[in-house]
């Protein structure tokens, strides 16, 4: 799959605000329900899949609403969980938001399982099993996307370590993905970057909480756990430096007023416009979590920002 082969989704989301305050979340647009949960009958749209890679059974779950079934060119969204989580875990967290979007926009959502709850992603540091065993997680993502059987564009969104896996897709599999998003994941520093940088640039969006204690917005060491059990994932760039790195890689870092900046409620947005845009959203009062209108993810009492909706709006606006 190449960027030029497939049409981009034409419809923008109903929720167009870059950010919403907690008070506004009670009725942000009249069309989105911030307290929505996964409907009890949604299982009729779910299918389970598996393949054998590296002599291991790998699994994923597909949510395909009727609108996507009827559209042979419907877009596909790969959802990549963080370390220690599962496909069903991230679905429980942000599935209500993603599947509401899927129903409205005709998108197939693919929740992918990591090996022993982790990924072989871009960072050099870290001795989690998928990395130690050098598993073919790129091949897994390809098979998961191809299992849907559509000719539409493929996007990916990842949280934390899953965000680093999404970055790997952008850097090493640009023929597979038409856009990616990384939540609570800054790009690794040069000494901690294990991915090859090759192929065409891929549009990318970052969402980062300003109070994230694990993935520091100002950069530095990423440590998971506490005390004697804490483990290092190496150094990452600051959120702004990392977005600028991708802007240079994507060829959109030049020009007057680059990047454009805006602020609305709790979210500050920087955007490098161009053929492969880069967007960074920094959200106040949010820790290591995936911000949503409901605040259901992480329960950190932070701002209410519609990250699932705004990520999809970024994808839907790509040319």
C-alpha positions in Angstrom: 0.0 0.0 0.0 1.3 3.5 -0.9 0.0 6.9 0.0 -1.2 7.6 -3.5 -3.3 4.5 -4.0 -6.1 5.1 -1.6 -8.7 7.8 -1.1 -8.7 9.8 2.2 -11.9 9.8 4.2 -13.8 13.0 3.2 -15.9 13.5 6.3 -14.7 15.6 9.2 -15.8 14.8 12.7 -18.8 16.4 14.3 -16.7 17.6 17.2 -14.4 20.3 15.8 -13.1 22.0 18.8 -9.4 21.5 19.5 -10.1 21.2 23.2 -13.0 21.3 25.6 -13.1 22.4 29.2 -14.6 20.2 31.9 -17.6 22.4 32.1 -18.2 22.2 28.4 -18.1 18.5 28.3 -21.6 18.0 29.4 -22.7 18.8 25.8 -19.7 19.5 23.6 -21.5 19.5 20.3 -24.9 17.9 20.8 -23.7 14.9 18.8 -21.0 13.3 21.0 -21.8 11.6 24.3 -18.9 12.0 26.7 -20.3 9.4 29.1 -20.8 6.7 26.4 -19.9 3.1 27.1 -19.5 0.2 24.8 -23.0 -1.0 23.9 -24.0 -4.5 25.1 -24.8 -5.5 21.5 -21.5 -4.3 20.0 -20.1 -7.8 20.2 -22.1 -8.7 17.0 -19.6 -6.4 15.2 -16.6 -8.0 16.8 -14.4 -10.7 15.3 -11.3 -12.4 16.7 -8.3 -13.2 14.5 -4.9 -14.9 14.8 -1.8 -15.7 12.9 1.5 -17.5 13.5 4.6 -15.3 13.4 8.0 -16.2 14.8 6.5 -19.5 15.8 4.1 -17.7 18.1 0.4 -17.2 17.9 -0.4 -13.5 17.6 -3.9 -12.1 18.0 -6.1 -9.1 17.2 -9.8 -8.1 17.5 -11.7 -6.3 14.8 -14.7 -4.0 15.3 -16.4 -3.5 12.0 -19.6 -1.5 12.0 -22.3 -2.0 9.3 -21.2 1.2 7.5 -17.7 -0.2 7.1 -19.0 -3.6 6.0 -20.9 -2.0 3.1 -17.9 0.1 2.0 -15.1 -1.8 0.3 -12.8 1.3 0.6 -13.5 2.0 4.3 -10.5 3.2 6.3 -8.8 1.0 8.9 -7.6 2.2 12.3 -5.0 0.1 14.1 -5.1 0.6 17.9 -1.9 -0.3 19.8 -1.9 -0.6 23.5 0.8 0.3 26.0 3.2 -2.0 27.9 1.4 -4.3 30.3 -2.0 -3.9 28.6 -3.9 -5.9 26.0 -6.2 -5.3 23.1 -9.3 -5.8 25.2 -7.8 -3.5 27.9 -7.4 -0.5 25.6 -10.8 -1.2 24.1 -12.3 -1.0 27.6 -10.6 2.3 28.0 -11.1 4.2 24.8 -13.3 1.7 22.8 -16.5 3.7 23.6 -15.0 6.8 22.0 -13.4 5.0 19.0 -16.4 2.8 18.3 -18.8 5.8 18.3 -16.5 7.4 15.8 -16.4 4.1 13.8 -20.2 4.0 13.7 -20.4 7.6 12.5 -17.5 7.6 10.1 -17.6 4.0 8.7 -14.2 3.0 10.1 -13.0 -0.5 10.9 -11.1 -0.5 14.3 -8.4 -3.2 14.8 -7.2 -3.7 18.4 -3.8 -5.6 18.2 -2.3 -7.7 21.0 1.4 -7.3 21.9 3.5 -10.3 22.8 3.4 -10.7 26.6 1.8 -7.3 26.7 4.6 -5.4 25.0 6.1 -4.4 21.6 9.3 -4.6 19.6 9.3 -0.8 19.0 11.8 1.9 18.2 13.7 2.4 21.5 17.0 0.7 22.0 16.7 0.6 25.8 14.3 -1.9 27.4 14.5 -5.6 27.8 10.8 -6.5 27.4 10.2 -9.9 25.6 9.1 -8.7 22.2 12.3 -6.6 21.8 14.6 -9.2 23.3 13.2 -11.8 20.9 13.2 -9.3 18.0 9.6 -10.2 17.0 8.1 -9.2 13.7 5.6 -6.7 15.0 5.7 -4.9 11.7 4.6 -8.1 10.0 1.8 -8.5 12.6 0.5 -5.0 11.9 0.5 -5.8 8.2 -1.5 -9.0 8.6 -3.9 -7.3 11.0 -4.6 -4.5 8.5 -4.9 -6.9 5.6 -7.3 -9.2 7.5 -10.0 -6.5 7.1 -9.9 -6.9 3.3 -10.6 -3.3 2.3 -8.7 -1.0 -0.1 -9.1 2.0 2.2 -6.3 4.0 3.9 -4.7 2.5 7.1 -4.1 4.6 10.1 -2.6 3.7 13.5 -2.9 5.2 17.0 -0.8 4.0 19.9 -0.6 4.8 23.6 2.8 5.0 25.5 4.9 2.1 24.3 2.2 1.6 21.6 2.9 5.2 20.6 6.5 4.2 20.0 5.3 1.2 17.9 3.1 3.6 15.9 6.3 5.7 15.3 8.0 2.6 14.1 5.3 2.1 11.5 5.8 5.7 10.3 9.6 5.2 10.0 9.9 1.7 8.8 6.6 0.9 7.1 5.5 4.1 5.4 3.9 2.0 2.6 1.5 0.5 5.2 0.2 3.5 7.1 -1.3 6.8 5.8 -1.1 8.5 9.1 -0.2 7.7 12.7 -0.8 9.2 16.2 1.3 8.7 19.4 -0.3 9.5 22.8 2.0 9.8 25.8 5.1 9.0 23.8 7.9 11.4 22.8 10.3 10.3 20.1 13.5 8.7 21.5 16.8 10.6 21.4 19.4 9.8 18.7 21.2 7.4 21.1 18.0 5.6 22.0 16.6 5.3 18.4 16.7 1.8 17.1 14.5 2.2 14.0 15.7 2.8 10.5 14.5 5.9 8.9 13.4 5.1 5.4 10.8 5.7 2.7 8.2 8.4 2.3 7.2 10.6 5.2 4.0 9.8 7.1 1.7 12.4 8.7 1.9 12.2 12.5 0.1 13.6 15.5 1.3 13.7 19.1 -0.9 14.1 22.2 1.0 14.7 25.4 -0.1 15.6 29.0 1.9 18.3 30.7 1.9 16.4 34.0 3.0 13.0 32.6 5.4 11.5 35.2 6.6 8.6 32.9 7.0 10.2 29.5 8.3 13.7 30.5 7.0 16.5 28.3 10.4 18.3 28.6 12.3 15.1 27.7 14.7 13.0 29.7 14.7 9.4 31.0 11.5 7.3 30.8 11.2 5.1 33.9 8.4 2.6 34.4 7.6 1.5 38.0 9.1 2.9 41.2 11.8 2.3 43.7 14.0 -0.8 43.2 11.6 -2.3 40.7 11.7 0.8 38.3 13.2 0.1 34.9 14.5 2.5 32.3 13.3 2.9 28.8 16.1 5.3 27.9 16.0 8.9 27.0 13.4 10.7 24.9 13.3 14.1 23.4 11.0 16.8 24.7 7.5 16.8 23.1 8.4 19.9 21.0 11.8 18.7 20.0 10.4 15.3 19.0 7.6 16.9 16.9 10.2 19.2 15.3 12.4 16.1 14.4 9.5 14.5 12.6 8.7 17.9 10.9 12.2 17.9 9.5 12.0 14.3 8.5 8.6 15.0 6.8 10.0 18.0 5.0 7.5 20.5 6.6 9.8 22.3 9.0 10.5 25.3 6.8 8.5 28.4 6.1 7.4 31.6 7.8 5.4 31.1 11.0 6.3 27.4 11.2 4.8 25.9 13.2 1.4 27.5 13.6 0.2 27.7 17.2 -3.2 27.9 18.8 -4.7 27.4 22.3 -8.2 26.6 23.2 -9.2 25.7 26.7 -6.7 23.2 28.2 -5.0 22.3 24.9 -2.1 24.1 23.1 -1.6 22.9 19.5 1.5 23.3 17.3 1.1 22.3 13.6 3.7 22.0 10.9 1.5 22.1 7.7 2.5 20.5 4.4 2.2 17.3 2.4 2.9 15.2 5.5 1.8 17.4 8.4 3.0 17.1 12.0 0.8 18.1 14.9 1.6 18.3 18.6 -1.1 18.8 21.2 0.0 19.5 24.8 -2.9 19.2 27.3 -2.9 20.8 30.8 -3.6 18.8 33.9 -3.1 15.4 32.2 -0.7 12.7 33.3 0.3 9.4 31.6 -3.2 8.8 30.1 -5.2 9.0 27.0 -7.4 12.1 27.4 -11.1 11.8 26.4 -14.2 13.8 26.9 -15.3 11.5 29.7 -11.9 11.3 31.4 -12.5 7.6 31.8 -8.9 6.7 30.8 -6.4 7.0 33.6 -8.8 8.7 36.1 -6.1 11.4 36.7 -8.7 14.2 37.2 -7.2 16.0 34.3 -8.6 18.1 31.5 -11.3 16.8 29.2 -9.8 16.7 25.7 -11.3 14.6 22.9 -8.1 13.0 21.8 -9.8 10.1 19.9 -12.0 12.6 18.0 -9.2 15.1 17.3 -6.9 12.3 16.1 -9.5 11.1 13.7 -10.1 14.7 12.5 -6.4 15.0 11.8 -6.5 11.8 9.8 -9.7 12.7 7.9 -8.3 16.0 6.8 -5.2 14.5 5.2 -5.2 14.9 1.4 
